[in-house]
Amino acid sequence: MKVRVDGERCQGHTLCAMIAPESFELDDVDGHSSPVNEEVAAGQEDKVREAVHSCPEQAISIV
């Protein structure tokens, strides 16, 4: 399972990092998110799916 964040859509709401802190990191300047690793770590799949559904900008996708 791979995860991607669309930098154009992300507005820095930080919900993904609150839900799945092991899978998302935030930019220190604007709070925009990016995946820690493109490949989702074993055991983190459910949290990443929850983050995808919680993103108000629909900026996160699973491949």
N, CA, C and O atoms as a GROMACS GRO file, in nm:
protein
  252
    1MET      N    1   0.085  -0.117   0.000
    1MET     CA    2   0.000   0.000   0.000
    1MET      C    3   0.089   0.124   0.000
    1MET      O    4   0.182   0.134   0.080
    2LYS      N    5   0.060   0.217  -0.091
    2LYS     CA    6   0.136   0.341  -0.099
    2LYS      C    7   0.044   0.459  -0.072
    2LYS      O    8  -0.075   0.453  -0.102
    3VAL      N    9   0.099   0.565  -0.014
    3VAL     CA   10   0.021   0.684   0.015
    3VAL      C   11   0.090   0.805  -0.048
    3VAL      O   12   0.212   0.814  -0.052
    4ARG      N   13   0.007   0.896  -0.096
    4ARG     CA   14   0.059   1.020  -0.156
    4ARG      C   15  -0.022   1.138  -0.103
    4ARG      O   16  -0.140   1.125  -0.070
    5VAL      N   17   0.045   1.253  -0.095
    5VAL     CA   18  -0.022   1.377  -0.057
    5VAL      C   19  -0.003   1.476  -0.171
    5VAL      O   20   0.109   1.502  -0.215
    6ASP      N   21  -0.114   1.531  -0.218
    6ASP     CA   22  -0.111   1.632  -0.324
    6ASP      C   23  -0.078   1.766  -0.260
    6ASP      O   24  -0.161   1.824  -0.190
    7GLY      N   25   0.042   1.814  -0.284
    7GLY     CA   26   0.088   1.939  -0.225
    7GLY      C   27   0.009   2.060  -0.268
    7GLY      O   28   0.006   2.161  -0.197
    8GLU      N   29  -0.056   2.052  -0.383
    8GLU     CA   30  -0.138   2.163  -0.431
    8GLU      C   31  -0.271   2.171  -0.354
    8GLU      O   32  -0.327   2.280  -0.337
    9ARG      N   33  -0.320   2.058  -0.310
    9ARG     CA   34  -0.449   2.054  -0.240
    9ARG      C   35  -0.435   2.068  -0.089
    9ARG      O   36  -0.524   2.123  -0.023
   10CYS      N   37  -0.324   2.019  -0.034
   10CYS     CA   38  -0.304   2.022   0.111
   10CYS      C   39  -0.303   2.168   0.160
   10CYS      O   40  -0.231   2.252   0.106
   11GLN      N   41  -0.382   2.195   0.262
   11GLN     CA   42  -0.391   2.329   0.321
   11GLN      C   43  -0.335   2.333   0.463
   11GLN      O   44  -0.346   2.436   0.531
   12GLY      N   45  -0.276   2.224   0.509
   12GLY     CA   46  -0.212   2.222   0.639
   12GLY      C   47  -0.307   2.212   0.757
   12GLY      O   48  -0.281   2.269   0.863
   13HIS      N   49  -0.417   2.139   0.741
   13HIS     CA   50  -0.511   2.120   0.852
   13HIS      C   51  -0.453   2.031   0.961
   13HIS      O   52  -0.498   2.038   1.076
   14THR      N   53  -0.354   1.950   0.929
   14THR     CA   54  -0.277   1.862   1.020
   14THR      C   55  -0.354   1.741   1.073
   14THR      O   56  -0.303   1.670   1.158
   15LEU      N   57  -0.475   1.717   1.025
   15LEU     CA   58  -0.553   1.604   1.074
   15LEU      C   59  -0.483   1.472   1.047
   15LEU      O   60  -0.484   1.382   1.132
   16CYS      N   61  -0.421   1.459   0.930
   16CYS     CA   62  -0.354   1.333   0.896
   16CYS      C   63  -0.243   1.300   0.996
   16CYS      O   64  -0.230   1.185   1.039
   17ALA      N   65  -0.165   1.400   1.032
   17ALA     CA   66  -0.055   1.378   1.127
   17ALA      C   67  -0.107   1.350   1.268
   17ALA      O   68  -0.042   1.280   1.344
   18MET      N   69  -0.222   1.404   1.302
   18MET     CA   70  -0.280   1.375   1.432
   18MET      C   71  -0.334   1.232   1.436
   18MET      O   72  -0.326   1.165   1.539
   19ILE      N   73  -0.390   1.186   1.325
   19ILE     CA   74  -0.449   1.052   1.318
   19ILE      C   75  -0.342   0.945   1.300
   19ILE      O   76  -0.347   0.840   1.364
   20ALA      N   77  -0.244   0.972   1.214
   20ALA     CA   78  -0.140   0.874   1.181
   20ALA      C   79  -0.002   0.939   1.185
   20ALA      O   80   0.062   0.956   1.081
   21PRO      N   81   0.045   0.975   1.304
   21PRO     CA   82   0.173   1.047   1.315
   21PRO      C   83   0.294   0.968   1.267
   21PRO      O   84   0.397   1.026   1.233
   22GLU      N   85   0.282   0.836   1.264
   22GLU     CA   86   0.393   0.754   1.215
   22GLU      C   87   0.403   0.756   1.063
   22GLU      O   88   0.505   0.717   1.006
   23SER      N   89   0.297   0.802   0.996
   23SER     CA   90   0.290   0.796   0.850
   23SER      C   91   0.298   0.932   0.782
   23SER      O   92   0.327   0.940   0.662
   24PHE      N   93   0.272   1.041   0.856
   24PHE     CA   94   0.272   1.174   0.796
   24PHE      C   95   0.359   1.269   0.877
   24PHE      O   96   0.361   1.264   1.000
   25GLU      N   97   0.432   1.356   0.805
   25GLU     CA   98   0.510   1.459   0.871
   25GLU      C   99   0.465   1.594   0.817
   25GLU      O  100   0.417   1.605   0.704
   26LEU      N  101   0.482   1.697   0.900
   26LEU     CA  102   0.436   1.830   0.864
   26LEU      C  103   0.554   1.922   0.838
   26LEU      O  104   0.657   1.914   0.905
   27ASP      N  105   0.538   2.009   0.741
   27ASP     CA  106   0.639   2.110   0.710
   27ASP      C  107   0.643   2.211   0.824
   27ASP      O  108   0.538   2.255   0.872
   28ASP      N  109   0.762   2.248   0.867
   28ASP     CA  110   0.777   2.343   0.978
   28ASP      C  111   0.727   2.483   0.944
   28ASP      O  112   0.690   2.559   1.034
   29VAL      N  113   0.726   2.518   0.817
   29VAL     CA  114   0.690   2.653   0.776
   29VAL      C  115   0.539   2.670   0.762
   29VAL      O  116   0.480   2.758   0.823
   30ASP      N  117   0.477   2.585   0.680
   30ASP     CA  118   0.335   2.606   0.650
   30ASP      C  119   0.244   2.493   0.699
   30ASP      O  120   0.122   2.501   0.682
   31GLY      N  121   0.299   2.390   0.759
   31GLY     CA  122   0.218   2.281   0.813
   31GLY      C  123   0.168   2.182   0.711
   31GLY      O  124   0.092   2.091   0.746
   32HIS      N  125   0.207   2.199   0.585
   32HIS     CA  126   0.163   2.104   0.483
   32HIS      C  127   0.221   1.966   0.510
   32HIS      O  128   0.331   1.953   0.564
   33SER      N  129   0.146   1.866   0.474
   33SER     CA  130   0.180   1.728   0.504
   33SER      C  131   0.253   1.660   0.389
   33SER      O  132   0.238   1.696   0.272
   34SER      N  133   0.331   1.561   0.426
   34SER     CA  134   0.390   1.470   0.328
   34SER      C  135   0.405   1.335   0.397
   34SER      O  136   0.416   1.328   0.520
   35PRO      N  137   0.406   1.227   0.318
   35PRO     CA  138   0.422   1.095   0.381
   35PRO      C  139   0.564   1.078   0.434
   35PRO      O  140   0.660   1.124   0.372
   36VAL      N  141   0.576   1.012   0.547
   36VAL     CA  142   0.709   0.978   0.601
   36VAL      C  143   0.779   0.887   0.502
   36VAL      O  144   0.897   0.905   0.471
   37ASN      N  145   0.706   0.788   0.453
   37ASN     CA  146   0.752   0.696   0.348
   37ASN      C  147   0.635   0.674   0.254
   37ASN      O  148   0.519   0.669   0.297
   38GLU      N  149   0.664   0.658   0.127
   38GLU     CA  150   0.557   0.632   0.031
   38GLU      C  151   0.488   0.499   0.063
   38GLU      O  152   0.366   0.488   0.053
   39GLU      N  153   0.567   0.400   0.102
   39GLU     CA  154   0.512   0.269   0.141
   39GLU      C  155   0.463   0.278   0.286
   39GLU      O  156   0.539   0.314   0.376
   40VAL      N  157   0.337   0.247   0.307
   40VAL     CA  158   0.278   0.251   0.441
   40VAL      C  159   0.333   0.133   0.521
   40VAL      O  160   0.332   0.019   0.475
   41ALA      N  161   0.379   0.162   0.642
   41ALA     CA  162   0.436   0.059   0.729
   41ALA      C  163   0.328  -0.041   0.770
   41ALA      O  164   0.211  -0.006   0.786
   42ALA      N  165   0.369  -0.164   0.787
   42ALA     CA  166   0.277  -0.269   0.832
   42ALA      C  167   0.213  -0.227   0.963
   42ALA      O  168   0.280  -0.177   1.053
   43GLY      N  169   0.084  -0.246   0.973
   43GLY     CA  170   0.011  -0.212   1.093
   43GLY      C  171  -0.042  -0.069   1.094
   43GLY      O  172  -0.118  -0.032   1.184
   44GLN      N  173  -0.005   0.012   0.996
   44GLN     CA  174  -0.050   0.151   0.989
   44GLN      C  175  -0.160   0.173   0.886
   44GLN      O  176  -0.211   0.284   0.871
   45GLU      N  177  -0.197   0.069   0.816
   45GLU     CA  178  -0.292   0.082   0.705
   45GLU      C  179  -0.426   0.144   0.747
   45GLU      O  180  -0.477   0.232   0.680
   46ASP      N  181  -0.482   0.098   0.859
   46ASP     CA  182  -0.612   0.148   0.903
   46ASP      C  183  -0.604   0.296   0.940
   46ASP      O  184  -0.696   0.373   0.909
   47LYS      N  185  -0.497   0.336   1.007
   47LYS     CA  186  -0.481   0.477   1.044
   47LYS      C  187  -0.465   0.564   0.920
   47LYS      O  188  -0.518   0.675   0.915
   48VAL      N  189  -0.392   0.516   0.820
   48VAL     CA  190  -0.374   0.593   0.696
   48VAL      C  191  -0.508   0.605   0.624
   48VAL      O  192  -0.541   0.711   0.572
   49ARG      N  193  -0.584   0.498   0.620
   49ARG     CA  194  -0.718   0.506   0.558
   49ARG      C  195  -0.807   0.608   0.630
   49ARG      O  196  -0.881   0.683   0.566
   50GLU      N  197  -0.800   0.609   0.762
   50GLU     CA  198  -0.878   0.707   0.839
   50GLU      C  199  -0.833   0.848   0.806
   50GLU      O  200  -0.916   0.938   0.793
   51ALA      N  201  -0.701   0.869   0.793
   51ALA     CA  202  -0.648   1.001   0.757
   51ALA      C  203  -0.697   1.044   0.619
   51ALA      O  204  -0.732   1.160   0.599
   52VAL      N  205  -0.700   0.950   0.524
   52VAL     CA  206  -0.750   0.980   0.389
   52VAL      C  207  -0.894   1.030   0.397
   52VAL      O  208  -0.927   1.131   0.335
   53HIS      N  209  -0.977   0.963   0.473
   53HIS     CA  210  -1.118   0.999   0.483
   53HIS      C  211  -1.140   1.126   0.564
   53HIS      O  212  -1.244   1.191   0.550
   54SER      N  213  -1.045   1.161   0.650
   54SER     CA  214  -1.060   1.279   0.736
   54SER      C  215  -1.007   1.407   0.672
   54SER      O  216  -1.035   1.516   0.721
   55CYS      N  217  -0.932   1.396   0.565
   55CYS     CA  218  -0.871   1.514   0.503
   55CYS      C  219  -0.980   1.601   0.439
   55CYS      O  220  -1.047   1.558   0.345
   56PRO      N  221  -0.999   1.725   0.488
   56PRO     CA  222  -1.104   1.810   0.433
   56PRO      C  223  -1.078   1.852   0.288
   56PRO      O  224  -1.172   1.886   0.216
   57GLU      N  225  -0.954   1.850   0.246
   57GLU     CA  226  -0.919   1.891   0.109
   57GLU      C  227  -0.909   1.773   0.013
   57GLU      O  228  -0.885   1.791  -0.106
   58GLN      N  229  -0.926   1.651   0.066
   58GLN     CA  230  -0.911   1.528  -0.014
   58GLN      C  231  -0.776   1.527  -0.085
   58GLN      O  232  -0.767   1.494  -0.203
   59ALA      N  233  -0.672   1.564  -0.011
   59ALA     CA  234  -0.538   1.575  -0.067
   59ALA      C  235  -0.457   1.446  -0.057
   59ALA      O  236  -0.348   1.435  -0.114
   60ILE      N  237  -0.508   1.348   0.016
   60ILE     CA  238  -0.435   1.223   0.039
   60ILE      C  239  -0.497   1.113  -0.045
   60ILE      O  240  -0.619   1.099  -0.051
   61SER      N  241  -0.411   1.035  -0.109
   61SER     CA  242  -0.461   0.922  -0.186
   61SER      C  243  -0.381   0.797  -0.155
   61SER      O  244  -0.263   0.804  -0.120
   62ILE      N  245  -0.447   0.684  -0.169
   62ILE     CA  246  -0.385   0.553  -0.150
   62ILE      C  247  -0.376   0.488  -0.287
   62ILE      O  248  -0.471   0.489  -0.365
   63VAL      N  249  -0.260   0.430  -0.314
   63VAL     CA  250  -0.238   0.362  -0.443
   63VAL      C  251  -0.220   0.215  -0.415
   63VAL      O  252  -0.199   0.137  -0.508
   0.00000   0.00000   0.00000
